[in-house]
Each structure stands twice: as structure tokens, then as C-alpha cells.
Amino acid sequence: MRRLCASLLTTAALLSGCAQGFDMRRADQGVVRLQHLFEAGGKDLMGLHGTAVVISDDGHVLTNRHLVFIKDRLPKNLKYKGLFVPMGSWNRRLQVKVVWSSKALNLAVLKVDGLRRRPMVFSTAADTDRIGAGSIVFSVGFPGSGDGVGDSASLVPVVTEGKVNKLTAGRGVQGGAERLLVQHSAFLQRGASGGPLLNTCNQVVGINIVEPSAKAQVASGPGGPFVAPASAIAGTAYSPHVSSILAQLKTVPELKDIPIRTAGGKCLPPSPLPLEMFVVVAALGAIALLSMILALVRRRGTGELSKVVGTYSQLIRRGGSGGGVGPDGRARLGAPVAAAPAENGWLFTGMDQEGNPVRILFGLNELSSAGSGEDGGVVIGRSHALAVKVVDDQSISRRHARVVQQEDGITIEDLNSTYGTKVNGEPVETYTAVPLSPGDRVSLGDVHLDVAGPAGAKDGD
């Protein structure tokens, strides 16, 4: 049996490759939208915006200086009201203050009060290992093309992929200090300026810049007036290399105490197996899996077969989503909700807005493993890319809540969701852990779920 398990694990390792792959979830957590607010004719207007990279746990972000200081580009009849970061919805606006800026480097570090996001990791590897000609890179930001007008502007970052053409020394179109620049083919638009350029290991290797060449103006659209950004000179988009950025973060007095996350070592792109090898390895994996199942059935009886299949499903689906999850990975089911086997873990059951049953099982082993993982727990949300437990309901945010295992049970935290999380009708404050007990009712937006616990779990008072 040990040999069979070893064979299966070896097969999985071969299929996964030795290199890391780009993770949209990390990219989504590590960027925020910077939004300016104006007033014209007695009405509030939104318009000019950009992207910033989260660089610390306490709310520091890095962006382009020209995105912050814009008053000299505004028409006289436009009153400037300030810069903010929308979090989760346009109704929650976090205030911003400038910590440091450099006109020569077109960089600025801001402090966003109340921002709690996982910071990006900056690459400190040697230049030849970090990126080079032909390296795959990803640009992450909030380009204007993803927006409508006014409040319909997008809070979802956009990722574009490209390859590095070369590293070269140069300056921006507005002048400034000479520094190492990354020329690449990842498409950039206004609004994506200030966002990160990432390698395939999700490490920051540059900061994107799209510099304006004219003044802003008030324009009309289907939703009414808005502040239109200045036009940009064609071909002026580029990404300053991470080396000049790290030099400032480590030497400038105002920035020395900011705990920047860094990582060294060579970053290799994922190397897919040739088709013939993939077929052979996949066949070997299937044989090993079938052999393991048959062996366990013979030893323990057919009654254990469902447990073996369920455990393997959890393994290949990021720790699994427990019994009752459909083949598309969603927690919503069309079949009647069944009672959870007490020894399996914690079960949330209820209905979505359309009356479809929802059943989410948090396995005990799954919760234990997730506690030391990237998310610090099991995330519930609407996005397959950003959540482990997916509930397809419009009242649930892409990353809505997190369930965390504790010594005496589990807790739930709201992840700055749009429509909030409640326990027994009481709102859960953002990023505040609230204990759950069997019999509690959890509300994720308009989806209401009853909590059942494993054997030995104590009911709430």
C-alpha cells in the first residue's frame, strides 16, 4: 500500500512540474484601485484613477507619483475633493495620505487607513535570474477599458500577459532620473499605471507606467458627466525595473521601517510535459489510483469506497470541498441536502436566492491544512479563481468570507465583502473572527446557511 501511495504522489509531482505558476488570487489581493473625486456644478464626479501595489500588512501601497499629484492637469472649473481607495464597494472609501514621493523616479508611497490586504513580494534575485529576454511577465491593474461610467467603474483588476523584449537604461517621457527599464509586450492602458509587473512566481519585477501628455477634461457619457483622463503618448508605456524601487525602499528614511516582503532565487516558468509523456504519466497515475482503491476495498469492504474517492477528490481540488460538490466545483447542488457524517467536519446547509440547495462541507483535515496555507483558512466566495468553496450567487463577493479552524472549533471572518456576513443576524466586522457553534445561522449576503458540527462539538449558548 505504501508503494502504491508513493507511486501516486510521484505521478502528481510530475504532472505539477517543478516551477511555480502565476496565481491570479495573489495578484488580486496585492493591488488596489486609486480613485480621485471631484466636484463640478455642485455634483460629485469620479474619473482619473490608477493602480497601486500593496507593500505592507499595515496599509502601505506603492504607485506612480503622477497618479497622486494631478491638480496641475485639471481645468479651472473643476474642484478637487481628494484621493481614496474603494474597498469591496464604492460605498466604502478608505482615505489616503502621502508618505513619500519622488518626481525623478515617478514613484510615491501612500498610507491607506484601514487597508488590510496581503502584500506583494518583491524579487531580489540577480538580474539574469529575475527576468530576461523571452521571460513571461504579467501586468495587473485597473485599465480604463474595464470601466463604464461613474459608479459602474470596475473594482476587478485586469491581467495581461506578455514577454520581456529587453532590459535597457532610460527615462520617462516627462524626464527624471535614468534607471533600468523593462520593455515587454504585456499590454498597458491608462488606469493600469502604478500596477505591478510580475514574473511567473508572482514576484514584483517592475512597476508599470503610462504617463499622460495633456490635461484632463470633463466629458459626457451615458451615465452623465465624468472626468476624462489625459491622452497618453503612443509607445510611452514601460515598467521601471525593481532594482531602483528596492533601493528607495531600503535607503529613504521615511520608508526604512516599512516591512517589505522580498524573495531571492531563480524563478523558472512552468514547463509542461510533452504530450506523449503526459499520456504515459496520466495512464500510470490512473493505474496507481485504481490499484489503491481496489486494495482498500478488499481490506475494508466496499463500504469504505466512498471515503477513498472523496479523499482523493479533496486532494486534487485544492484540499477538496467535501461531499456533495458538483463536478464544476461549485458548492450549490441541485439534489436534496443530506445530513453530514459527524466525523467528516463542519457542514453549512441552506438555500440560495433562487431556492437551490447549498451544501458546503469543511473537512477537519482540510481546515487544518488550510490554516497554514496562503489564505490562512478556507475561503468562501463566488470566484473559482479566488475561493475554495464556490457559491454561485450574486449577493456573494468573489472572496466573501474565511473559515478558520481553532483549538475549540471554527471561526468565520468577513473578507471585506460587498453585502456582508452575519452570524445569527449580527453583522460580522471585516477581518474579525467570530466563533461558530452547531446550530448557528451564517448569512453570506442573501444566502442563509445553518451550521452543523462534528461529533463532540458544543452547541452555542
N, C-alpha and C positions, 0 to 999 in steps of 0.2 A: 504493500500500500504506500509506503514512504517513497518507493521508487516511482510509482505512478504519479504521486503528487509532485515530486521533483521534476518529472518529465513535463507535467502540465505547466508548472511555474516557469521552466526554461522556455517552453514554447511561447508563453505570454511575454517573456522578456525579449525574445527575438522579434516578435511582432511589434512591440512598442518601440524598438530602436534604442540606441544609447544616448541620443541627444534629446534635449528638451524641445518642446514645441510652443508656438505662440499661444497665449491664453487670453482670450477676449475678456474673461471675467476679471483678471488682474488689471487689464488695460482700462476697463470700465470703472473700477474702483479708484484708479490712480489719477483721474483727470476731473476737472470741474469747469463749468462754463462761467466766464466773467461777463457780466451784463451791465451796461450803462443805462441810466434812467434820466430822461429829460422832461422838460415841460414846455409846451408851446400852445398859445391860445387858451391857457387855463387847464389843459389836459396833459396827463402823463403820457409820455411816449417812450417806447423802447426801440433800440436799433443797434448801434455799434456794439459788438461783442467779440470775445476771443476765448482762448482756452488757457488753462493753467495746469501745471503738474503738481500734484501733492507730494511734498518732500519731507514731511514730518508728521508724527502722530498728533501733534498739538495744533494743527491747522495752518502751518506754513505752506505756501504754494509759490512756484516759480513760473514766470511768464515773460513776455516781451514788454519792454518799457513803453513802446509806442502804443500799446493797448491800454495803458493806465492813464497816461497824460495826453488827453485829447482836446483840451479846451481851445488850443490854438487852431484846431481844424473845424470848429463849429461856427455856423452862421450866427450873426448878431441877435437874431430874433429867437434864438433857442436857449432856454435856461437849463443849465446842467444841475442835476439833483444828486448824482453820486454813482458809485460803483458797488455792485452786490453780487453774491453767488446764490442762484436759486438752488435749493436742495429738495429734491423729491417732487416739488411742485412750485409753480410761480407764486404761490401764496406764502411760502416760507423763504425769506430773503436774509441771508447772512451778510452782515456788514464787513467791509474790507478796509484795512489800513496798510499804508506802505511802510515797510521795514527798511528797505534799501533799494536803490536803483542805480543803473549805470547807463548813461546816454551813449558812451563809447561802445559798449557791448550790447546795447539794446536789451538789457535784462532788468528784471525787477523781482524782488521777493516781497510777498504780501502776507499778512496775518489775517486769517478768516475766523472770526469769533464763532465758536460753536461747531466748527467743521471737524468731523471725526471720520476720516477715510484712511484706508491702508495706503501708506506712501509708496511711491515708485522706488525701485532700486537702480542706482547709477553704476554703470560699468566702469571699473578701474583697471581693466586688463590692458596689456600692451596694445599699442595702436594696431599692429598687424594681426593681433588676435581678436580685437574688438570688432572691427569691420574692415572690409577691403573691397576692391572692385569685384562685383558679382555677388556680394553678400546680400541676403534678403533682409529688408527692413520694412517697418510698419509705421505709418503716420496715424496718430489718434487725435481727434479734435472735434469741434463743432462747426463745420463749414456752413456758410450761409445757404448753400444749395439744399441743406436739410431742413431749412426753416420755411414756415409760412409767413404770416404777418402778425405782429403783436404777440398775444398770448399763445398763439399756436406754434411759436418757435420751439424747436426740438430741445429736449433735455437728454437725448440719447446720443452718445458720441458715435462718430463715424470712423471706420478704419479703412485705410487704403494701403495696398501692398506694392512694393517696388524693389528695385535692385540698386545698389550703390554703383555709380559710374566711376567716381574717383574722389580722393581727398585732396583738397587744394587750399592754399592760403588766399584770403581775400577779405573784402569789406562789404558792408551792406550798401544799398543804393543811397542811403542817407549819410554815407561816410562812416566814421567811427574807427575803432581800433582794428588792426589786421589780426585775423585769427584763422585757425584751421576750420574749413567748411567741408560739409559732406554734400556732394552732388549726387542726387538719386532720382529715381523715376516714380516714387510714391507720390501720387497726385495731391497737390495742396491747393486750397482755396481760402479766400478771406474767411475768418472765423476759426480756421484751424491753426492760425498763427498762435504761438505760445504753447502749443501742444508738444508731446514728446515724439521723438523718432526712436523706435525700439528695435532691438535685434530679436532673433528668434528665441532668446532666453528671457524675454520680457524685461530686458535691462535698457535704461535710457542711454543712448549713444549720441543724442543731439537734441536741440530744441528748434522746432520749426518756426520760420519767419516768413510772413508775406507782408511786405511793407507797403504802405499807402503812398500815393503820389499826388493826391489832390484833397480838397476839403470835403467834409461831409455835407449833406443837404437833407432837408425834409422832403420826402417823396410821398406819393399817394399809392395805395394798394387796395385790394378788395376788402380788406378789413379796416380801412381808414388810413390816416397819415402815420408815417413811421420815419425814423432817422435812417437814411440810406448811407451805407459806408462809402468811403472814397474809393475811386478806382485804383487798381494796382497795376504797376508796370509789368507787362508780359515778360516772363522769364526771370523775375526777381525773387521767386520763392527758393529758399535754401535752408539748410539746417546747420548752424554752428556746431562744431564738434564738442563733445562732452568735456574734453580736457580743459578748455577755457572756463567752462562753467564751474567745474570742480575746484579750479584754482581760486575762484572768487569765494566759493562756499567755505573754503578752508582757511582763507587768509584775511578776509574782510572782518573787522571787529564786530560789526552788527550781526554777522552770520556764523561766527565761530561756534556759538553754543547751540545751534540748531542741529539735532541729531540726524544727520543724513545717512541713509542706508546705501551701502556700496557692496559690490561683489567683483572679485577678480576671476582670473582663469579664462581659458578659451571657451567661446560659445560656438558649438557646432550645430549647423542646421540639421533637422531630422533627415535621415537618409532612408527612403522607402526601399524595401526589398524588391529585387526583380520579380516579375510576375511568376516565372516558373518556381522560384524559391518560395514565394508567398504561398503558392498552391501546395507545395510539398509540406511546408511548415504548418499550414492550416489543416491539412489532412492528418498529420501527426498529432496535432492538438486535439482534433475531433476523436481520434482513436484513443488517445490517453484519457480524455474526458469520459468516453463511453466505458472504457475499462474500469475507471474509478467508480462510476455509477453502478455497474454490474457487480463489482466486488462488494460495494457497500450493501447492495440489495441482498446479495447472498448471505452476508454476515448478519444483517439486522432485520431482514424481511422487507417486503415491498412497502410496508407502512412508512418506512423511512425515506422512500424515493423522493417524495415531495420536498423534504428538508434538504436533500442533496442538491436538487435542481434549484431550489430557492436560494441556497447559499452561493452557488455558482453564479446565478443571475445577479446577486448583490455584488460579487467580485468584479464582474465585467461592466457593471453600471455604476462606477464610482462609489462603491460601498452599498449600492442597491437601494431600492425604495420599498422593499418589503413585499409581502403578499398582496395580490390584488391589483398590481400596477400593470397597465396595458402594455402592449409591445411598442408603443410610441413613447414610452417613458413618462406618461402623464399620470398624475395621481387620481384624476377623475375616472370613474368607471361607469359603464352602462349597466352592469349586473348588480343585483342586490348586495348590500353591505353585509358581510359576515362578521361574527364576533372574532376578536383576536385571540389566538392561543396565548395564554397568560405569560408563558415563558419567553415569548418572542420579543417583547419590548412594549413600547408605548404606542397606542393607536388613537388617531384623530378621525372621527367619522361625522358626516353631516351631509349637507346639500349645497350646491352652488346656486347662483341666481336663477338658473334655468330649470332647477329641480332635479338635476343629475346628482347621483350619489358621489360623495367624495370620501375616499378612504386612504389615509396616509399612515404607514407603519414605520416607526423608528426602531430598528433593531438595536438591542443592547450593545452588541459588538460594533455596530455601525456608529452609534453615538460615541462610544469610547474612542474609536479610531478618528472620528471627525474632530474630536476635541483638540487633538494635536496637529490637525491639518491646517491648510491655508486659511479656511474660513473660521476656525475655532469652534465649529459646531455644524449642524445640518441646516442648510438654508432652504426656506420655502419661498417660492416665487412663481412668476408667470413665464420666465425666460428659461428655455432649455440650456442656454449657454451660461447663465449666471446663477442657477439654482439647482439643487439636488432633487428636491421634491417639487414637482411642477403641477400647479393647479391652473387650468386654463379658464380664468375668469377675469373680466376687465377691471374689477374692483381690487384686484391683487396686483401689486407692483412687481417689476421684474425681479428684484431682490426684496422681498417683503419682510420676512422675519427669520430669526435663527433660533433653533432649539439646541440647548447645551446640556450635556449630562453633568450632574453634580453628585456628590457623595450620597445624598439622601433623596435623589430624584432627578427631575429635569427643570430647566427654566426656559422661558421664551423671551426674546428681545425683539423689539421693532427696529428694522434697519432703515429708518427714515422713509417709510412707505408713504404713498400719497394719501390713502384713505385710512391708514392707521390700523393698529392691533388692539384688541380688548381682551381682558380675562374677566369672565363673569360680569360683563358690562362696564368694567372700569378700564379707561384708556391706559395703554402701556406707553410710558415715556420712551422716546428714542434712545436706543442703546442702553436701556435699563433692564436688567434681568429680573423677571417676575417668576416666582416658583409656581409650578403646576402640580396639581394633585388629581387622582382619579375622581371623575365626577365634575370637574371644572368645564366651563364652556369657553372656547377660544374663538374670537371673531377676527378674521383676516379680511378687512374691507367688509363686503357684504356676504362673505362665506362664513357660516357659523358651524363650528365643529365641537363635538363632545369628546372629552379626554378619557381614555381607559388606560390603566397602568398594568404592569406585570404583577405576577404573584408577589405578595409581600409589600407592595406599595401602599402607603397610608392615604386614606381619603382626606380631603380638606376638611377643616373645622367648619 
